[in-house]
Amino acid sequence: QVQLVESGGGLVQPGGSLRLSCAASGRTFSTYVLGWFRQTPGKEREFVAAINWSGSTTYYADSVKGRFTISRDNVQNTVYLQMNSLKPEDTAVYFCAADQMTAPLRNGSPDYWGQGTQVSVSS
């Protein structure tokens, strides 16, 4: 079992920055692919970013490339999403996710999900 708990969400002005954290527990955490998804009311959950076990490979949705950065600290069992130049359309509930393979994160079907944290971008 892998337990995921997100934190760091909140209200931020357009153009501002926010860093989300996801604390994970589980003996195999360091070997898992980790990622972030987001969802707004009336829309399907969408992929945001993912990172492999070593941190050497990352994936980003086109909508966040150049603005968001995913990273992980395997010693602290934590994955981060640094969000810069935030836009109103980034407003969503952000979910941390984990799987042993890359493909399930890319296609939106990971084995494990966090509870989500709200990010609101508004002036």
C-alpha positions in Angstrom: 0.0 0.0 0.0 1.0 3.6 -0.7 -0.6 6.5 1.1 -0.4 10.0 -0.4 -1.3 13.2 1.3 -1.2 16.6 -0.5 -0.6 20.0 1.0 0.2 23.5 0.0 -2.9 24.5 -1.9 -4.5 27.9 -1.5 -5.5 31.2 -3.1 -2.9 33.0 -5.2 -3.0 36.0 -7.6 -2.5 35.6 -11.4 1.2 35.5 -12.1 2.0 34.3 -8.7 3.6 31.0 -7.5 2.7 28.1 -5.3 4.4 24.9 -4.3 2.4 21.7 -3.7 3.8 18.9 -1.6 2.7 15.3 -1.5 4.0 13.2 1.4 4.0 9.4 0.7 4.3 6.4 2.9 5.2 2.9 1.8 8.2 0.7 1.6 8.5 0.8 -2.2 8.0 4.6 -2.5 11.4 5.3 -3.9 10.8 3.0 -7.0 7.4 4.5 -7.9 6.6 6.8 -10.7 4.9 9.9 -9.2 2.7 12.5 -10.7 0.1 15.2 -10.4 -3.4 15.6 -11.9 -6.0 18.3 -11.6 -9.8 18.5 -11.9 -12.3 21.3 -12.1 -16.1 20.9 -11.8 -17.7 19.5 -14.9 -14.4 18.4 -16.4 -12.4 15.2 -16.6 -9.4 14.8 -14.4 -6.3 15.8 -16.5 -2.7 14.9 -16.4 -0.3 17.7 -15.2 3.1 16.2 -14.6 5.0 13.0 -13.7 8.5 12.0 -12.6 10.3 8.6 -12.6 11.9 6.9 -9.6 15.3 8.6 -10.0 14.0 12.0 -11.0 15.9 11.7 -14.3 12.8 11.8 -16.5 9.9 14.1 -16.3 6.7 14.6 -18.2 4.5 17.7 -18.5 1.2 18.6 -20.0 1.6 21.2 -22.8 -0.5 23.6 -20.8 2.0 23.8 -18.0 5.4 23.4 -19.7 7.8 26.2 -18.8 5.7 27.2 -15.8 5.4 24.1 -13.6 8.3 21.9 -12.3 7.9 18.5 -10.7 10.6 17.1 -8.4 10.9 14.5 -5.7 12.9 13.8 -2.6 13.2 10.1 -2.0 14.8 10.6 1.4 11.8 12.6 2.6 9.3 10.5 0.6 7.9 13.6 -0.9 7.0 14.8 -4.4 6.6 18.5 -5.2 4.9 20.6 -7.9 6.4 24.1 -8.2 3.8 26.3 -10.0 4.9 29.6 -11.4 3.2 32.2 -13.6 -0.1 30.9 -12.5 -3.2 31.6 -14.6 -6.9 31.5 -13.7 -7.3 28.4 -15.8 -4.9 26.6 -13.4 -7.6 26.7 -10.8 -8.5 23.1 -9.9 -8.2 20.5 -7.2 -4.8 19.0 -7.6 -4.2 15.3 -6.9 -1.0 13.4 -6.2 -0.7 10.0 -7.8 1.6 7.0 -7.8 2.2 3.8 -9.8 4.9 1.3 -10.4 4.8 2.0 -14.1 4.9 5.2 -16.2 2.0 4.4 -18.6 -0.8 4.4 -15.9 0.2 7.9 -14.9 0.4 9.2 -18.4 -3.1 7.8 -19.2 -4.8 8.7 -16.0 -5.1 5.3 -14.3 -2.5 5.1 -11.5 -2.9 2.7 -8.7 -2.8 5.3 -5.9 -4.4 8.7 -5.4 -4.1 11.4 -2.7 -7.2 13.2 -1.4 -6.5 16.4 -3.4 -5.7 20.0 -2.5 -7.5 23.1 -3.9 -5.6 25.7 -5.9 -7.4 28.9 -6.8 -5.9 31.6 -9.0 -7.9 34.8 -8.9 -7.5 38.5 -8.7 
